[in-house]
Amino acid sequence: MRDLEVYAGVALMGTLAGMRSMAAPAVIGQLSRNGALDDVTGALTVMKGSGFATVSSIFAAGEFIADKLPMIPNRTDAGPLLGRALAGGLSGAVVCSAKKRSVLAGALLGAAAAVGAAYGAYYLRKRMGEKFHLPDMAVAVTEDAIVGAVGVALASRLSGERA
């Protein structure tokens, strides 16, 4: 896998984290199940176990539901934004470790993409609802479908080739 493909995958991983914070860790869990993270070393190995794969998938499903609740804070509030940056950064670091690329570059790119996507998706979701007179629930479900489809495609692509 070429550098551009690896780092594009990391940027997409961060984008998923920016849209749904647990989506990127769930993709990491799927990559772990597929054996694509066998080369991950050091502290990041905690993200490649079967327990992590199960828990991250459950949390991702819960987030898809919780996102629609009115008491959930905006993704651009400080706490949720930090969580998204961490999820994107850690996921990016794991991908780069598995593909024998710079873990630091993966962490920074994943975190930056998560923050950018959090703001972009937040304002796009608001704008689409206003422009097309759609209830937020309809736009949120559409966003969920996009995150799910991209996550499945990304897991497939990153697990299909080794470093």
FIKERO-372774 format. One record per residue (C-alpha): residue in three letters; residue number from 1; y, z, x. Coordinates in Angstrom, 1 decimal. Last residue first. Layout:
residues N
<code = Ala&pos = NUM&v = Y&w = Z&u = X>
...
***
This chain:
residues 163
<code = Ala&pos = 163&v = -2.8&w = 4.3&u = 2.2>
<code = Arg&pos = 162&v = -5.3&w = 4.0&u = -0.7>
<code = Glu&pos = 161&v = -5.0&w = 1.6&u = -3.6>
<code = Gly&pos = 160&v = -6.0&w = 1.9&u = -7.3>
<code = Ser&pos = 159&v = -4.9&w = 5.5&u = -7.7>
<code = Leu&pos = 158&v = -1.2&w = 4.7&u = -7.4>
<code = Arg&pos = 157&v = -1.4&w = 1.8&u = -9.8>
<code = Ser&pos = 156&v = -3.4&w = 3.5&u = -12.4>
<code = Ala&pos = 155&v = -1.4&w = 6.7&u = -12.3>
<code = Leu&pos = 154&v = 1.8&w = 4.6&u = -12.6>
<code = Ala&pos = 153&v = 0.5&w = 2.6&u = -15.6>
<code = Val&pos = 152&v = -0.6&w = 5.8&u = -17.4>
<code = Gly&pos = 151&v = 2.8&w = 7.5&u = -16.7>
<code = Val&pos = 150&v = 4.8&w = 4.4&u = -17.7>
<code = Ala&pos = 149&v = 3.0&w = 4.3&u = -21.0>
<code = Gly&pos = 148&v = 3.4&w = 8.0&u = -21.7>
<code = Val&pos = 147&v = 7.0&w = 8.1&u = -20.7>
<code = Ile&pos = 146&v = 7.8&w = 5.1&u = -22.9>
<code = Ala&pos = 145&v = 5.9&w = 6.6&u = -25.8>
<code = Asp&pos = 144&v = 7.7&w = 9.9&u = -25.4>
<code = Glu&pos = 143&v = 11.1&w = 8.1&u = -25.4>
<code = Thr&pos = 142&v = 10.2&w = 6.4&u = -28.6>
<code = Val&pos = 141&v = 9.2&w = 9.8&u = -30.1>
<code = Ala&pos = 140&v = 12.6&w = 11.2&u = -29.0>
<code = Val&pos = 139&v = 14.5&w = 8.2&u = -30.6>
<code = Ala&pos = 138&v = 12.8&w = 8.8&u = -33.9>
<code = Met&pos = 137&v = 13.3&w = 12.6&u = -33.7>
<code = Asp&pos = 136&v = 17.0&w = 12.1&u = -32.9>
<code = Pro&pos = 135&v = 17.5&w = 10.4&u = -36.3>
<code = Leu&pos = 134&v = 18.5&w = 6.8&u = -36.0>
<code = His&pos = 133&v = 21.9&w = 5.3&u = -36.9>
<code = Phe&pos = 132&v = 21.3&w = 2.4&u = -34.5>
<code = Lys&pos = 131&v = 24.4&w = 3.0&u = -32.3>
<code = Glu&pos = 130&v = 24.4&w = 6.8&u = -32.7>
<code = Gly&pos = 129&v = 20.7&w = 7.3&u = -32.0>
<code = Met&pos = 128&v = 20.7&w = 4.8&u = -29.2>
<code = Arg&pos = 127&v = 23.8&w = 6.5&u = -27.6>
<code = Lys&pos = 126&v = 22.3&w = 10.0&u = -27.7>
<code = Arg&pos = 125&v = 19.0&w = 8.8&u = -26.2>
<code = Leu&pos = 124&v = 20.8&w = 6.8&u = -23.6>
<code = Tyr&pos = 123&v = 23.0&w = 9.8&u = -22.7>
<code = Tyr&pos = 122&v = 20.0&w = 12.1&u = -22.2>
<code = Ala&pos = 121&v = 17.9&w = 9.4&u = -20.5>
<code = Gly&pos = 120&v = 20.5&w = 8.7&u = -17.9>
<code = Tyr&pos = 119&v = 21.3&w = 12.3&u = -17.2>
<code = Ala&pos = 118&v = 17.6&w = 13.3&u = -16.8>
<code = Ala&pos = 117&v = 16.9&w = 10.0&u = -15.0>
<code = Gly&pos = 116&v = 19.5&w = 10.7&u = -12.3>
<code = Val&pos = 115&v = 18.2&w = 14.2&u = -11.8>
<code = Ala&pos = 114&v = 14.6&w = 13.1&u = -11.7>
<code = Ala&pos = 113&v = 15.4&w = 10.2&u = -9.4>
<code = Ala&pos = 112&v = 17.1&w = 12.5&u = -6.9>
<code = Ala&pos = 111&v = 14.2&w = 15.0&u = -7.0>
<code = Gly&pos = 110&v = 11.6&w = 12.2&u = -6.4>
<code = Leu&pos = 109&v = 13.7&w = 10.6&u = -3.6>
<code = Leu&pos = 108&v = 14.2&w = 14.0&u = -1.9>
<code = Ala&pos = 107&v = 10.6&w = 15.1&u = -2.1>
<code = Gly&pos = 106&v = 9.2&w = 11.7&u = -1.1>
<code = Ala&pos = 105&v = 11.6&w = 11.5&u = 1.9>
<code = Leu&pos = 104&v = 10.5&w = 15.0&u = 3.0>
<code = Val&pos = 103&v = 6.8&w = 14.1&u = 2.6>
<code = Ser&pos = 102&v = 7.3&w = 11.1&u = 4.9>
<code = Arg&pos = 101&v = 4.4&w = 8.7&u = 4.3>
<code = Lys&pos = 100&v = 0.7&w = 9.1&u = 4.7>
<code = Lys&pos = 99&v = -0.1&w = 7.8&u = 1.2>
<code = Ala&pos = 98&v = -1.5&w = 11.2&u = 0.0>
<code = Ser&pos = 97&v = 1.5&w = 13.0&u = 1.6>
<code = Cys&pos = 96&v = 3.9&w = 10.6&u = 0.0>
<code = Val&pos = 95&v = 2.4&w = 11.0&u = -3.4>
<code = Val&pos = 94&v = 2.4&w = 14.8&u = -3.0>
<code = Ala&pos = 93&v = 6.1&w = 14.8&u = -1.9>
<code = Gly&pos = 92&v = 7.1&w = 12.7&u = -4.9>
<code = Ser&pos = 91&v = 5.3&w = 15.1&u = -7.3>
<code = Leu&pos = 90&v = 7.1&w = 18.1&u = -5.6>
<code = Gly&pos = 89&v = 10.5&w = 16.4&u = -5.8>
<code = Gly&pos = 88&v = 10.1&w = 15.2&u = -9.4>
<code = Ala&pos = 87&v = 8.9&w = 18.6&u = -10.6>
<code = Leu&pos = 86&v = 11.5&w = 20.4&u = -8.6>
<code = Ala&pos = 85&v = 14.3&w = 18.1&u = -9.9>
<code = Arg&pos = 84&v = 13.1&w = 18.5&u = -13.4>
<code = Gly&pos = 83&v = 13.0&w = 22.3&u = -13.2>
<code = Leu&pos = 82&v = 16.5&w = 22.3&u = -11.7>
<code = Leu&pos = 81&v = 17.7&w = 20.2&u = -14.6>
<code = Pro&pos = 80&v = 16.0&w = 22.5&u = -17.1>
<code = Gly&pos = 79&v = 17.8&w = 25.5&u = -15.7>
<code = Ala&pos = 78&v = 21.3&w = 23.9&u = -15.1>
<code = Asp&pos = 77&v = 21.6&w = 22.2&u = -18.5>
<code = Thr&pos = 76&v = 21.1&w = 18.4&u = -18.3>
<code = Arg&pos = 75&v = 17.7&w = 18.6&u = -20.1>
<code = Asn&pos = 74&v = 19.5&w = 20.1&u = -23.1>
<code = Pro&pos = 73&v = 18.2&w = 23.4&u = -24.2>
<code = Ile&pos = 72&v = 15.3&w = 23.7&u = -26.6>
<code = Met&pos = 71&v = 16.3&w = 25.6&u = -29.8>
<code = Pro&pos = 70&v = 16.4&w = 22.5&u = -32.0>
<code = Leu&pos = 69&v = 12.7&w = 21.6&u = -31.4>
<code = Lys&pos = 68&v = 11.8&w = 18.0&u = -30.7>
<code = Asp&pos = 67&v = 11.3&w = 18.5&u = -27.0>
<code = Ala&pos = 66&v = 8.7&w = 21.2&u = -27.8>
<code = Ile&pos = 65&v = 6.1&w = 18.7&u = -29.0>
<code = Phe&pos = 64&v = 6.2&w = 16.4&u = -25.9>
<code = Glu&pos = 63&v = 6.6&w = 19.5&u = -23.8>
<code = Gly&pos = 62&v = 3.3&w = 20.9&u = -25.2>
<code = Ala&pos = 61&v = 1.5&w = 17.7&u = -24.2>
<code = Ala&pos = 60&v = 2.9&w = 18.0&u = -20.7>
<code = Phe&pos = 59&v = 2.0&w = 21.6&u = -20.4>
<code = Ile&pos = 58&v = -1.6&w = 20.8&u = -21.4>
<code = Ser&pos = 57&v = -1.8&w = 18.0&u = -18.9>
<code = Ser&pos = 56&v = -0.3&w = 20.2&u = -16.2>
<code = Val&pos = 55&v = -2.8&w = 23.0&u = -16.9>
<code = Thr&pos = 54&v = -5.8&w = 20.6&u = -16.7>
<code = Ala&pos = 53&v = -4.8&w = 18.8&u = -13.5>
<code = Phe&pos = 52&v = -3.8&w = 22.1&u = -11.9>
<code = Gly&pos = 51&v = -7.2&w = 23.6&u = -12.6>
<code = Ser&pos = 50&v = -8.9&w = 20.4&u = -11.2>
<code = Gly&pos = 49&v = -7.1&w = 20.9&u = -7.9>
<code = Lys&pos = 48&v = -4.6&w = 18.5&u = -6.4>
<code = Met&pos = 47&v = -1.3&w = 20.3&u = -6.9>
<code = Val&pos = 46&v = -2.4&w = 23.3&u = -4.8>
<code = Thr&pos = 45&v = -3.0&w = 20.9&u = -1.9>
<code = Leu&pos = 44&v = 0.8&w = 20.6&u = -1.5>
<code = Ala&pos = 43&v = 0.8&w = 23.7&u = 0.8>
<code = Gly&pos = 42&v = -0.9&w = 21.7&u = 3.6>
<code = Thr&pos = 41&v = -2.8&w = 18.5&u = 3.1>
<code = Val&pos = 40&v = -3.0&w = 15.6&u = 0.7>
<code = Asp&pos = 39&v = -5.6&w = 13.0&u = 1.9>
<code = Asp&pos = 38&v = -7.9&w = 13.4&u = -1.2>
<code = Leu&pos = 37&v = -5.0&w = 12.7&u = -3.5>
<code = Ala&pos = 36&v = -6.3&w = 9.5&u = -5.0>
<code = Gly&pos = 35&v = -9.6&w = 11.0&u = -6.1>
<code = Asn&pos = 34&v = -9.2&w = 9.9&u = -9.7>
<code = Arg&pos = 33&v = -9.0&w = 13.5&u = -10.9>
<code = Ser&pos = 32&v = -6.2&w = 14.1&u = -8.4>
<code = Leu&pos = 31&v = -4.4&w = 11.1&u = -9.6>
<code = Gln&pos = 30&v = -4.6&w = 12.4&u = -13.1>
<code = Gly&pos = 29&v = -3.2&w = 15.7&u = -12.1>
<code = Ile&pos = 28&v = -0.4&w = 14.0&u = -10.2>
<code = Val&pos = 27&v = 0.3&w = 12.1&u = -13.5>
<code = Ala&pos = 26&v = 0.5&w = 15.4&u = -15.3>
<code = Pro&pos = 25&v = 2.9&w = 16.8&u = -12.6>
<code = Ala&pos = 24&v = 5.1&w = 13.8&u = -13.3>
<code = Ala&pos = 23&v = 5.0&w = 14.2&u = -17.1>
<code = Met&pos = 22&v = 5.8&w = 17.9&u = -17.0>
<code = Ser&pos = 21&v = 9.6&w = 17.5&u = -16.8>
<code = Arg&pos = 20&v = 9.9&w = 14.9&u = -19.5>
<code = Met&pos = 19&v = 12.7&w = 12.3&u = -18.9>
<code = Gly&pos = 18&v = 13.7&w = 13.5&u = -15.5>
<code = Ala&pos = 17&v = 10.1&w = 14.1&u = -14.4>
<code = Leu&pos = 16&v = 9.2&w = 10.6&u = -15.5>
<code = Thr&pos = 15&v = 12.1&w = 9.2&u = -13.4>
<code = Gly&pos = 14&v = 10.9&w = 11.3&u = -10.4>
<code = Met&pos = 13&v = 7.5&w = 9.7&u = -10.7>
<code = Leu&pos = 12&v = 9.2&w = 6.3&u = -11.0>
<code = Ala&pos = 11&v = 11.1&w = 7.0&u = -7.8>
<code = Val&pos = 10&v = 7.8&w = 8.0&u = -6.1>
<code = Gly&pos = 9&v = 6.1&w = 4.9&u = -7.2>
<code = Ala&pos = 8&v = 9.0&w = 2.8&u = -5.9>
<code = Tyr&pos = 7&v = 8.6&w = 4.8&u = -2.6>
<code = Val&pos = 6&v = 4.9&w = 3.9&u = -2.4>
<code = Glu&pos = 5&v = 5.4&w = 0.3&u = -3.3>
<code = Leu&pos = 4&v = 8.2&w = -0.2&u = -0.9>
<code = Asp&pos = 3&v = 6.3&w = 1.4&u = 1.9>
<code = Arg&pos = 2&v = 3.4&w = -1.0&u = 1.4>
<code = Met&pos = 1&v = 0.0&w = 0.0&u = 0.0>
***
